[in-house]
Amino acid sequence: MVWGQAAAKGIDDLALRLKNNDAGLQSLIILRFRRFNDDDIKQLCEALKTNNVLLELICSSHAISTEGAAQLGAALQQNSIVQRISIGNSSFGDQALEALVSAGLDRNTGLIHWDLEHKGLSQACAVSVAKVLQHHPRLEQLNISRNNISDQGIR
């Protein structure tokens, strides 16, 4: 498991390890003291496209733009090794979720655990979540707690 190091800038070192398929990097948690902007996300996504080791990607301490979410969705479409994801903080929202899903997450085949807890989601996200559920027979856990979704949005 890699937590990140305060001395490093951005995620250059982590992206390099991903690109090189470092066997010690099966779980990546990008903590809030790391810079993680759209350029960093692009770098991460390039590495994810060919990585065959990473099982878990957690970047829930960071605001992720709609553009960044789309980049992550496209990368995760190509990477069926990653099984657990938690992307974006409480500002993530419905538009970023739609971008993540429509850019490719709905065509990913490896996802087992999807953490959407406290992502600023509303009833409007139900369609995006449903797209993923339709194509993920392996999905075992979906956490949508601490969002503004009622029983009607779940149906």
Secondary structure per residue as TSV (DSSP state, phi and psi in degrees):
chain	resnum	aa	ss	phi	psi
A	1	M	-	360.0	139.1
A	2	V	B	-120.0	126.2
A	3	W	-	-99.7	-17.8
A	4	G	-	98.3	157.2
A	5	Q	-	-124.9	134.1
A	6	A	T	-61.4	-29.3
A	7	A	T	-72.2	-21.0
A	8	A	S	-81.5	147.0
A	9	K	-	-98.2	135.4
A	10	G	T	57.6	-142.7
A	11	I	T	-126.2	22.8
A	12	D	H	-51.0	-47.5
A	13	D	H	-66.2	-38.0
A	14	L	H	-70.7	-42.2
A	15	A	H	-61.7	-38.8
A	16	L	H	-63.8	-42.5
A	17	R	H	-63.8	-39.5
A	18	L	H	-64.2	-45.7
A	19	K	H	-60.0	-36.0
A	20	N	T	-86.7	6.1
A	21	N	T	53.1	47.7
A	22	D	-	-59.2	116.6
A	23	A	T	-62.6	-21.1
A	24	G	T	-82.4	-1.7
A	25	L	-	-112.8	75.1
A	26	Q	S	-97.5	-21.7
A	27	S	E	-130.7	126.1
A	28	L	E	-123.0	116.5
A	29	I	E	-115.6	113.7
A	30	I	-	-94.3	104.0
A	31	L	-	-75.3	162.4
A	32	R	T	-63.5	-20.8
A	33	F	T	-80.3	-7.1
A	34	R	S	-84.1	141.1
A	35	R	-	-70.9	135.5
A	36	F	-	-148.6	74.0
A	37	N	-	-100.4	-171.5
A	38	D	H	-61.0	-36.5
A	39	D	H	-66.2	-40.2
A	40	D	H	-66.2	-39.4
A	41	I	H	-62.9	-42.4
A	42	K	H	-58.7	-43.7
A	43	Q	H	-63.0	-44.5
A	44	L	H	-61.1	-44.0
A	45	C	H	-64.4	-39.4
A	46	E	H	-60.0	-41.7
A	47	A	H	-69.5	-36.8
A	48	L	H	-65.0	-31.4
A	49	K	T	-59.4	-29.5
A	50	T	T	-116.1	-0.7
A	51	N	-	-74.8	137.1
A	52	N	S	-126.7	26.3
A	53	V	S	-122.0	-40.8
A	54	L	-	-64.7	126.9
A	55	L	-	-106.0	-24.8
A	56	E	E	-137.6	129.5
A	57	L	E	-125.4	115.0
A	58	I	E	-121.5	115.3
A	59	C	E	-136.8	49.0
A	60	S	T	-86.2	0.3
A	61	S	T	-95.4	7.4
A	62	H	S	-123.6	143.2
A	63	A	-	-72.8	129.5
A	64	I	-	-117.7	125.0
A	65	S	-	-72.8	167.7
A	66	T	H	-61.2	-40.6
A	67	E	H	-62.7	-44.8
A	68	G	H	-63.2	-39.1
A	69	A	H	-63.7	-40.6
A	70	A	H	-64.3	-41.1
A	71	Q	H	-61.7	-43.2
A	72	L	H	-65.0	-41.0
A	73	G	H	-60.2	-43.4
A	74	A	H	-65.0	-40.6
A	75	A	H	-66.8	-40.1
A	76	L	H	-72.6	-21.4
A	77	Q	H	-64.4	-38.5
A	78	Q	H	-83.8	-16.4
A	79	N	-	-112.9	104.8
A	80	S	-	-96.0	7.5
A	81	I	S	-80.6	-40.2
A	82	V	-	-63.0	126.2
A	83	Q	-	-109.6	-24.5
A	84	R	E	-129.1	129.8
A	85	I	E	-136.6	145.8
A	86	S	E	-142.8	108.5
A	87	I	E	-122.1	126.1
A	88	G	-	89.1	153.1
A	89	N	-	-97.2	-159.9
A	90	S	T	-67.9	-10.1
A	91	S	T	-92.6	0.7
A	92	F	-	-53.6	-62.7
A	93	G	H	77.8	173.8
A	94	D	H	-64.6	-40.9
A	95	Q	H	-65.7	-42.6
A	96	A	H	-66.3	-38.5
A	97	L	H	-62.6	-44.7
A	98	E	H	-60.4	-41.1
A	99	A	H	-64.2	-43.2
A	100	L	H	-59.5	-47.1
A	101	V	H	-70.4	-50.7
A	102	S	H	-70.4	-22.4
A	103	A	T	-78.8	-11.1
A	104	G	T	152.7	-16.7
A	105	L	G	-59.8	-31.8
A	106	D	G	-68.3	-11.9
A	107	R	G	-109.7	4.5
A	108	N	-	-73.2	142.3
A	109	T	S	-111.5	-3.3
A	110	G	-	-101.8	-11.2
A	111	L	-	-63.6	127.8
A	112	I	-	-116.1	-34.1
A	113	H	E	-133.6	122.4
A	114	W	E	-123.9	113.0
A	115	D	E	-98.2	109.7
A	116	L	-	-112.1	19.8
A	117	E	T	-64.2	132.4
A	118	H	T	55.2	53.7
A	119	K	S	-110.8	10.9
A	120	G	-	70.0	32.4
A	121	L	-	-90.1	154.0
A	122	S	B	-127.6	-172.9
A	123	Q	G	-53.7	-32.3
A	124	A	G	-62.0	-20.7
A	125	C	G	-78.0	-10.9
A	126	A	H	-57.0	-39.4
A	127	V	H	-64.0	-43.1
A	128	S	H	-63.6	-44.4
A	129	V	H	-63.7	-41.1
A	130	A	H	-61.6	-38.2
A	131	K	H	-57.9	-43.3
A	132	V	H	-69.3	-43.7
A	133	L	H	-61.1	-34.9
A	134	Q	H	-64.7	-29.0
A	135	H	H	-110.2	8.5
A	136	H	-	-123.6	80.4
A	137	P	T	-66.1	-20.5
A	138	R	T	-86.7	-12.9
A	139	L	-	-62.1	118.0
A	140	E	-	-103.3	-30.7
A	141	Q	E	-134.4	132.0
A	142	L	E	-134.2	115.8
A	143	N	E	-105.3	113.2
A	144	I	-	-117.2	18.2
A	145	S	-	-66.9	161.5
A	146	R	S	60.0	36.0
A	147	N	S	-124.1	170.7
A	148	N	B	-93.0	61.1
A	149	I	-	-120.4	123.0
A	150	S	-	-93.2	180.0
A	151	D	H	-57.8	-36.1
A	152	Q	H	-63.9	-37.2
A	153	G	H	-69.3	-24.9
A	154	I	H	-81.0	-27.6
A	155	R	-	-72.0	360.0
